[in-house]
Amino acid sequence: MLFIKNGKILPMDQEMIENGDLLIEHGKIVEIGHLTPPEGAEIIDAKGQYVLPGFIDAHCHVGLWESSIGFEGSDGNEMTDPITPHLRAIDGINPMDETFEDAYSKGGVTLVATGPGSANVIGGQFVAMKTAGHIVDEMIVKEPIAMKIAFGENPKRVYNDRKTTPMTRMGTAAELRKALFAAKEYLGKKELSKADPTKAPSFDMKMEALIPVIKKEIPLKAHAHRADDILTAIRIAKEFDVNLTLEHCTEGHLISDYLSHQGYAAIVGPSFGHKSKFELQNLTFETPGVLQKAGVKVAIMTDSPVIPLHHLNMCGALAMKAGMAEMEALKAITINAAEILELSDRVGSLTKGKDADVVIWNLHPFDLQAKPQVTIINGRIVHQV
């Protein structure tokens, strides 16, 4: 049992609690407010410092591109087939890579959605996992959390080098449609075979992996920077009546009103760094704020290792500097991210009954000098200064 006292608590689902207390037991938040410490509790004095829920990166590749290694630690893109829905992130993640510890000890990041890169039209399955641990299977919160797909330059570049489809945006969209049509047909045959086993299709691992998408159990997680690619992602999602989240959404601010009417969430970033390719020509930290003000639910990502995962708070601060309200920028790396990942029943705010993922900061986390003093994941102290 842990009892945090005297904190400047920002729960994210209610107003700040000055000199607030938080009780943790059995890995969950038991109570929050102005409390009396129960007998036998381990007491942590926050000393008036900031207490927030652990930060959430809703799109990264941590563990799949290992630090300081190169090719041997590069396991995020299987660049041999444009359609690879059967690939599972959990089979490529090294949880002992130093970036996981950096995430929670330097950046207060306690949960990530991590998965394949954007080389393929369908890249494979993302997983939501905590950042502390050494056994991937014990760190999983939900798997799969989404199916990665990609539009724009990346699949074009990869398969143009091989002189095979898809070499154009038309080819990328066609390959995705073909796979989704096949998955719907496969699922239909499986449903018919319940009454007549002779109608069962031959087992197809790729189609099996796409069934949760067709049944709207998980969304397509669509890598799309340019406005036209974002629109293609929406067009195809509507055609097949599947769920969708917009990843990167770099030019989302150019079509913000349209996106607001469509109702899809945007996971924006990485917005820090050089405009390394044509589809990033309109890259700006103004995008999250513009989308949020238009009514789009926004999360902010690092796309780690593009931006080191432990700088997620910096990305939030830079979005705030570019016009996003402070609380909205904090929500974009806490409760909004949790809601977009459909995990807000467990994480994203300091709420009774949720996982005890709690970080005590010496300064406001948007201050460049801020450091986590204590990081708690699932009710266990994993970092303490």
TORDO-86818 format. One record per atom (N, C-alpha, C, O): y, x, z. Coordinates in steps of 0.05 Angstrom, whole numbers, plus 5000, padded with zeros to 4 digits. Each point is the difference from the previous one (the first is absolute). Layout:
// TORDO-86818
YXZ...
This chain:
// TORDO-86818
497650175000502449835000502550185000500350185017501549764964502550164998502449815005499949774992502150335022502449845005502450184992500650205012500849714967502450134992502449865012500349764998501450395016502349885014502650124990500150224989502049635016502850104995500550084971501350204995497649644987500450064972502149834986500549775008500750344972501749844982498249894978499650134979499249645026497849914984501049844976501549815003497650274973500549854975497449884991498550134985500949625023497349894993499749934971497749994991504449974994500149924972499749704995500649914978498449945041499849714997501849855020499849765002501850395013502049885018502250215005499950224990502149705025502350175004499250255017497949995014503750214985499550245017499949935029501649835010496650295005499749965029501050265013498650204999503749795014501050235015498550035026499449815013500150444994498550065024497449845002499349895021499350094956497749834998497450155008499950245001498049605003497450105007497949894981500349794988497550365011497849934982497450065014499650235009498549584992497450045012497950004979499949824983498450385018497850054981497350015014499850145020498349714970497350015012497949944978500449834983497450325018497849964980501050024971499149854983502850335013500950054973502049804989500950014977499949795039501849794991502549985018500050105023502149784966502449955015499549755016499449784990500950245037499449785018502549845006499949765003502350385001502549875007502350184993499850244999502649634996502450144994502349855012500149765000501950405010502349875013501050175023500150254998500649625024500750145025497849945020499849775010498550434994497549955014499850185025501550195004496549745013499350165023497450154993498149874992501850395011497650154993497649925017500349995025497549944963497649935016498850245014500450234991498349725030498750225015497950144983498449884987501850385014498050174986500850074971498550154987503749755003500950064973501150284998501350095018498250044959501350254994502849944990500349864981501750255033502849934994501350214983499850245006501449674972501650184983502949915002500649774992501250405018502849945002501450074974500250234993500749564992501450054975502850115004501250104981499849885043502750115007502249914981501750164992498249595001502149894983499850074971501849934984496050195008499650084972499049764984499249795011500850244962499249794982496949965000498650204998500649555004497149944999499649804976501249785000497250304981499649844976497149984993498450165010500849644974497350004989499650244982501950114989495649985009499450224982500849924971499849774992501250434994500849954972497649974982497950115005502549744973497949944981500950084972502149924991496350254996500550064972498149834983497650045001503549784984498449804985499050114974498549864986502250395007499050114975500250315001502250114999495550025004500050294999497250094991498349844994501450425006497450124991499150215020498650194993502149775032499450195021496950045002498549804999500750445004497150065002498650044973497850115000503549804979498850034973501150234984498750114982503749985026501150254990500650175024502049975013496150214994500250155025502250214999500750104978500349975045502250195002499050294996497850075009503750084976499650294998497450084986498950225005500149614977497450064988500150024970499150194988502049604999499949994971497649854990499349795011499550304967497949844987497749925019499249774999499950405018497749945017500649765018498249855008504450124999500749775018501349774985501149825013498750184961501249794983497949804992498550054982501549725032497849814996501149724995498649805004503950184986501249734997499949884973500549764997498950394982499949904973497550084986499550244995498849564998497650054984500849964970499749784990501350434997501249974974497950034977500350164982497749675020497850014980499549734987498549984981502849815030499449724991502449845009500750005024500649854958502449855009499449765018501849905012495750024990499349775016498050095022497650024994503350025030498350105022500449835025500750125021498949624979500449845024498050055022500549945023497350194970497850045019500550255018498450055018503750104976500650235017501249915027501749825000497550305021500949925027501450245013498950225002503649735007501550225012498650135023500250245004498349615011498750115024498050224994499450175017499749854957498150214993501550264992498750204996503949795003501550244992501850105022501250224997499249635025501950075021498850215019497849975009503850234996499350205021501849945024502450085000496649795021501749925022500850245017501849975018497050264977500750245016502350164987500850215010500249694967502350134988502449995019500349795013501350424988502150025019502249784996501549955019498649934958502149804995499649755018502049865006495650085003499649775018501350065027501449825010498150415001501250065026503050024998501549915017499550214961502950014995501249725000502149965010496449864978501149724997500649885027502249895004495950125015500549875025501550175020501449895018498450374980501350185020502950064992501750045018498949974956502750074991501549764990502550005000496049804990501449774987499449735012501149804990497350195031499449745012498649804982500149765004498550344975498649834981497149965011498550205003500849555003497449955013498149854982497650005006503349894971498249864982501050054971502450004995495650044987500650044972498249834983497749945007503449994969498349914978499850234981502050084988495650035008499750244984497849954979498149855005502250284972498049954979500550164975501650195000497049734978500150164976502850014988501749835005498750374978502550034986500249824975498649814998503250274984500849814978499250114973501249934980496750245019499150114974498649794983500350004975498349825038498449804986501349725000501649945018497749904963501049724999499149865025501649865014495950164993499049915026498950245014498050124991503249955032499450265013497949985021498650195006501249585008498049975021501249875025502249894999496450125023500549845023501550155022499250225008503049665001501650115022498749925027498649805001502050355020499149945027502450005018501950164996498149675025502050025021498650135024497849915009503550295002498750155022502150115019502350054993496850005032501750135019500150304994498350104985503750045025500450284993498750195020499850244995499349665028498750175020497049974998498949785000499650445000497150005000498950214982501550144986495949895015498650204983497849874983498950134982500549625023497949854985501349774985501049815013499150214961501349794984499049725007501649825004495850154999498949745006501049885026500049765003500850415016501049905025503049965000501249895019500250204959502949974998500849764983502349925000495749964986500649784982500949755014498949925021503249964969500949745009499149784981499149795008501250274966498949814980499350164975501650174990496049774998499250144976498149824984498049905010502850044964502450094987502449835008499749775008502750354989502449855006501449914974501549805000497850344978501249934974498650154978498550195005502049734970498950134976502350134985501849864991498150405007502250154986499949964970497850044988504449905000500350004971502550154993501850045017498550044958502450164992501049934972498449954982504250045016501349964975501850244994500450175017500749834959502050204994499050274991497950034988503650185020499550274989497450135008498850134983500349835041497750155010497449964984498950194990500149565008497649964984500450084971498250104987504249855002500650084972499750304997498850104981502350055038499950294998497250115002499250174984499349735035497250095004498349964976498650184991501549574998498149944978501150084973498550024981504150025016501150124976498950284997499450094978500450065044498950274999497150004990499150204989499549585016497249984992499749864973497849974989504549945000500049854974498249765001498449964981501849895041498349765002501749795014502150065011497149694987501549785012499950025030498050065012504349885002502549894989502150224996500650155018500549864958502150194994502749874999502150134997498049605006502549855000500049805023498049955013504449944991500249785020498349764992498849865017501150084957498349784990497150065007498649825008500650434988497250075006499349975030497949915007504050175010499649975029499649715008498149935014503749904976499849715006497449894989498749835013500550254963497649894988497550085016498249845004501850415005497750105015499749845027497849945009504550015004500049855024499049714996498449905014502749984965499249724994497049994994498649835010500450364974497250014993498250015025498049865002502850315017498550035025500149745016497949925012504449954990500249765016498549764987498849845013501450144960498449804986497050045006498649815006500550444992497250065005499249935029497849905005504050165014499449945028499849705005498349915015503549934972499849715003497449894988498749825012500650284965497549924988497650075017498149845004501950405007497850105017499849835025497849925008504450025004500049835024499049724993498449885016502450014961499049744992497049994997498749815009500250404980497150014996498650025028497949895004503350265014498850035027500049735014498149935014504149924982500149735013497949824988498749855015500950154959498049844987497250075009498249835002501450435003497350095008499149915027497750025007504249875009499249895026498149764996498249965016502349894963498349784994497750074981497949875000502650334983498150084980499950314999501750124986496550015028499950295001499750144973500650234997498549624983499750124974502750064986500150154981502049725030502750044989501450245013502350054993496450095025501350225014500650234981498350074984504250045017500650224983498750265010499250025023500550184960499050265008502150125019502449974996496650165025501950125020501950194986499350174984503349795023502150174989501950085023501449835011498550424997501550105023503049964997501449945019499650104957502949964995500849715004502049945012496449884977500649725002499849905029501649845009496450265005499749935028502650085016500949855017500250384976502450095014502449824994501849995016498249894961502349834992499749715010502049854998495750075011499749735010502049935022501249784998499350395022502049935020502849964989501649845011499050294966502649954987500149734987501949845004496050094981499849744987500149775020501149794995497650265028499949795021502550005018500149855019501850324975502550025014499650085029501649935018496350234987499650105027501650265004500750065023499850094956501750235002501949994975499349894980503150235023501850004977499650244981498850205008502349784968500450234983502450155011502149885007497750384995502150175011501250154976498950214992503249694996500950074973502150225000502349955006496950294987501850224995501749934976499049984977503649985027501849924978502950095008501149895019500050304966502750105005502049854984502049895011497650104963502049884982500049705000497949885006504450004989500249715001498049864982498749805007500950314968498149874982497250015010498449824996500950405017497350035011499649815024497849885004504350085012499949815022499449724989498449855011503050084968499749734988497249974988498949785001500050434987497349984990498049955022498149854997502350295025498249965024500149715009497949885005504450004996500349725008498849824980498649815007501850244967498949844979497049985002498849784997499950455007497150005001498949875025498049865000503450195022499249875025500049704998498349865010503850034976500249714996497749914981498849795005500750364974498049924981497349965013498549814994500950365025497350005012500049875028498049995014504449924995500249875026498950185022498249925016502850334985499250185021502550095016502249974991497350135033502250095017500950284991498550154988504049915019501350254990502150095019501549855011498650424993502350125013501150214980498550134986504149905015501450184981500550265014501550025019497250194971500250275012502050174985500050014975501650145039502250174990502449824993502150035013497649804967502149804994502850144997502049905008497950334979502450174998502349874987502350035008497249814971502249854987500249715009501149834987497750115037500149735010502849905004500549764997501350415010502849925005501349894975501949855001497050234975501249904975499249714994501349874984496550045028499049734996499549865026498149845003503650215017499549915028499949705002498349895014503549974972500049705002497449894989498949815011500250304966497549904989497750055019498349825004501650425007497850065019500049825024497949925010504550025000500249825023498849724993498749895017501950014959498949744992497050014997498649795004500350444988497150024995498450015026497749925001503550185021498749995026498150235006498549985019501650234965498250235006501450205018502450054997496150085021501150205018500250274985498550054981503450125028500450264987499750225021501249995022497250214972499650245016501550224985498950114981503449965028501950164985499950305007499950075024500250104956500150295004498050144981498649864985501250405016501650185017502850044988500250084977501849885038502750004990501550275006502350034991496450155022501150265007498850214981497650034999504250124988499050214983501149994972501749834994497450354989501050034973498949784982497849905004503850024976499149814980498250154980501050104980496549915027498150194986498949894974498750154985501849605008499149894975501949774991501549905016498250024959501949814988500149745015502249895004495550015005500049745013501350005028500249795013500750444996501550035025503050034996501450075019499649884957502850054994501949835017502350085004496749705006501749825016499250015030500649815015498150414993499250045028502450005018502050154995498049695027502149995019499049885026498349835000502950275022499349885026501349735004499649875021502150044960501249745002498049784995500449775008497450294979498049804991499049825023500149764998498950365025499049835021502049805010499449775005503150324999502149825010500749784981500449775008499850304966500649804980497849784999500649774998497050325002497749814999500049835025499649764998500750365025499949855025502249795000499649775009502850304983502349815000499549784980501149785003497350274976499449794980497849815010499549794988499250295034497949825011497250104996498149855006501550404985497450114996499150135026501550145013496049814995498950145023499450294992498650054981502650145034500050284992498750175022500649975024497750224967499150225017500950264986500550004976499650215039500850264990497650195003498750015021500850144958497750195000500950294996502250054992496050135015500450294993498550084975500850194987497149665006498250094979498850275006499350154982500549915044498950275008497650074984498249844997501750414992501550235007502650044985501250225002499849584982502550044986502250055020501650194996498749655024501650065024498150025023498349835004501950385012498250035023500049745017502249895006495550025002499749755014501749985025501049795007499450445007501549995025503049974996501549985019499450004956502849954994500549714993502049944987496249885019500449724994502549895014501549844988499050255037502549915014502550104985502049854999497950394989502250104984500649824976502249944993495649974994500349824977501349745009501749894985497650005038501349775010503050055006501749834994498950405017502850075006501650034974502349914999496650204980501450044975500449734986502149964987496149855016500349734990502449875014501649854988498550195039502249895015502650124992502049864997498150404998502450144991501049894973502449994995495649924989500749904973500649705000500449884979499849995045500949735002498149805013500849775004496850315003498249815013500749985030500650215012499449564999500649975028497950155017497750024993503250085030498350175017497449855007497850114998502449655012497649855008498249944977497650015003503649934974498349954976498550264992497749984991503650255011498750254993497850065020497950104992502449835033497950045020497749804994497650085002503049684991497949814993498450094976497649944998503750204983498750094976497950215005498350054983501750075041497950195007498449915025498650165012501749584995498549895022498949734992497949984987503449815021498949734998499849914971498149864993503850214989499849924972497650134987498549874986501150395020497750144989497449875009498149964985501849965041497649875011499549734986497849934994504449925002499749744987499150024971498349854991502850344995499250044972497050084998498649924982500550245037497250095001498249785012497650045001503649745008498649785014498550105025497749935005503850235010498950115025501849955024499850125021502149694975502049965021498949865025501449985020496149934978498749905025499250235018499349955023500750294967499150235016502250215004500150125022501649924959501950225001502749924990500349774990501750405013502749964989502149925020502450024994496849895029502049925021498750045027497650015003504150015017499150025028499849725011501849895012495949994983499549725007497449985016498050134994502049695025497749965017497549934982500149834983497850325022497549964986499550184976497850024990504450125001499750184977499050275009500050075024499150094957499150275006502250165013502449974993496950195027502050165014500650254985499150225008502449764970501050224985502950025006501749854990499050345027502750015012501050294999498550195005504149844989501250264999502650005016501749834997498650385020502450045015501550234987499050224997503549724994501750204986502250095019501149855015499650414983502250105017502749904990501849975016498449974958502549894988499249784982497649954995504349904994499449804981498550134977500850224991497049664999498350144980501450064974499050154983503349725012501650064976501850245004501350094981498950025043501550245005498350244990497650025006503650164980498650224988498750185021498050144995503149865030498950165021497849865017498950125018500549634975498149855016497250114998499150084979499549915044497250095001498449815018501049915020496650034972498349845018499450165025499150234999501349645024499350135025497249925009498550165012500849594982497349905006499149834976501549824991496150224999498949824980497449895011498250155009501549594990497749865010498749854977501449854987496050185008498649864979497649865012498350135013501549614983497849855012499950035031497850015011504550025001500250025029499350285011499950045024499850154958499350275009502350194993501050004977499850175042502050204995498950224982498150145008503049884968499050204981502050234997499350214989503149755021502150214999501949965023500949785006499750445007501949995023501450275003498750215001503949784999501650255003499950095029501250215007
